[in-house]
Amino acid sequence: MRRGELFNLKWSDVDFDQGFLYIRDPKGGPDQKIPLNKEARRVLESHDRIGSKYVFPGRNGNRRVSVKTPINRIKKRAGLPSNFRPLHGLRHAFASMMVSSGQVDLYTLQKLLTHKDSRMTQRYAHLRDDALKRASNVAGDIIGKAIQKTNNVVEISEKG
């Protein structure tokens, strides 16, 4: 989710029964829903509710407006550069890992990222190419081993 979407997320937008998060007034488009995976669900279920309607409330339970102080603390402890944008960086890392896995197509990623235009998601297409190359190399390795095994059998039968 984008920074603003996280700040706007209310407990009423978390549907544990159906397994979805509802994103209200997302950047440049209509309301969206995204699936709630097992790990996100686990985190949200264990997340302290302090009486606020917001999942990640700010001061006095109101809508959060910044995460600068805790983010800077985290960046420092993690040894990240000062110009690293954690929320955006995590979103980018999520997209990159999904595409690089070779298990998620760009259309599905577009829906998960709530990009209204597929051209935004296409920025990750080169990573899919890397996953395809890795898969092709796996196939080549399997074929190479099979050929080597066949050659060894032929050598043994010619000698014996």
N, C-alpha and C positions, 0 to 999 in steps of 0.2 A: 504494500500500500504506500501511497505517497504520504509525505509528512502531514499535510493538511487533512488528509483522509484519516490518518491515525489520531490526530488531535480532535477531529469531529466524531470519532467512533463512540457511540453510546451503547450501553448494555442492551437497550432495546433493538439494536442493530445486529446483535449476536444471537443467532438461532442455533442453539445446541441440538435441538430436536432434528432439524432438517440438515444441519451441518453446513451452514452458510453464514458469511458476514455480508451485511448489506451496507453498501457505500452510498451515502446520501450526498447529493450535489457534488459529484466528482468533477475534477478538472475538465471543463469543456464538454460536458455531456450529461445524459440522463443517469438516473440512479442505476447502480450496478449491484450484482451479487457475485461473490467469489467463494469457492469451496473452502471450508475450514478443515485443514488437514489434521491428522492425529496429534502432531507436536504442537501446533498452534492451539488446538483445543485444550491440550494438557496445560499449556502455559496460561491460557485464559481462565480455565477452571480453578487453577491454583492462585490466580491473581487476586490480591486483596481488593475488596470492594469497600470503599470508605464512605459509602452513603452518597456518592456522586452519580449522576446519570452517565457520566463519561467514563470510558474504560481506562483512559490515561489522563486523569484530571490534572489541572493546574492548581494554583493556589485556591484555597477555600472550596475545593471541589468544582470550581468553574472550568470552562474550556481552557485547555492548555494553549499557551501562545509561544512557548519556547522550550527547548531542551538544551540550550547552550551550556549551562553549568555542568549538568551530569555528562553530557556528550564530551565536553572538553576534558573532564576527569577520565572518562573511558579512553579517549584518544591518547592521552598522556600515558596511562597505564599500559596500553596496548602498543605503544611506540609508533603510533600512526602520525603521518605528517599533519601539521596544523591546518593545512588547507583541505584535508580530507573531509568530505561531506558524508558522514556516516549513514544517515537515512537514505540518501540518494545512492550512496555507494553500496549499501546492502541490497537495495532494489536492483541495481545493476548486477551485482554478484549473483543474486537469485536468478535473474534472467540468463546470465551467462552459464551458470551451472545447469540450468534446465536444458538449454539448447545443446551444450557440450555433452550432456549425458547421452544424446542420441535417442532418447526415449520420449521427447516432447516435441511435437511439430510446432512450427511458427504460428499457425492459426490458434492453437491451444494456448501458447504463450501470450499471444495478443489478448486473448480473453482473460487470462490470469492477471495480466498487467493492466487491464482495462484501457488499452490503447484503442482509440476509436479509428485510427488510421493505421493500416498495416505497414505503411512505410516506416513508422516509428519502430516497429518490431523487427523490420528487415535489417536494422543495424546489427542484429545478432546472427544474421544468416551465415556469416563467415565461420562462426563457431560450429554451426551445423556441418559445414564442409569438413572441419577438423574431425568431428565425430564420425563422419562418413569415411574419411581416410583411415582412421583407426580401425573401423569395422572392416574395411577392405583389407587392411594389413593382417587382421586376425584371420580372414578367409585365406589370404595368401600363405600365412604360416601353416594353417591346417592342410592346405593342398601340398605345400612343400614337404611337410612331414609324411604325408601319404605317399608322395613320390619317392622320398628317401626310403621309406619302409618297403615299397615295391621294388626299388633298385637293389636293396639288400637281399630280398627274397630271390630275385633273379640271379644275383651273384652267387648265392649259396647253391642254388639249383644247378648253375652252370659248372661249379666246382665239384659238385657231388654227383 
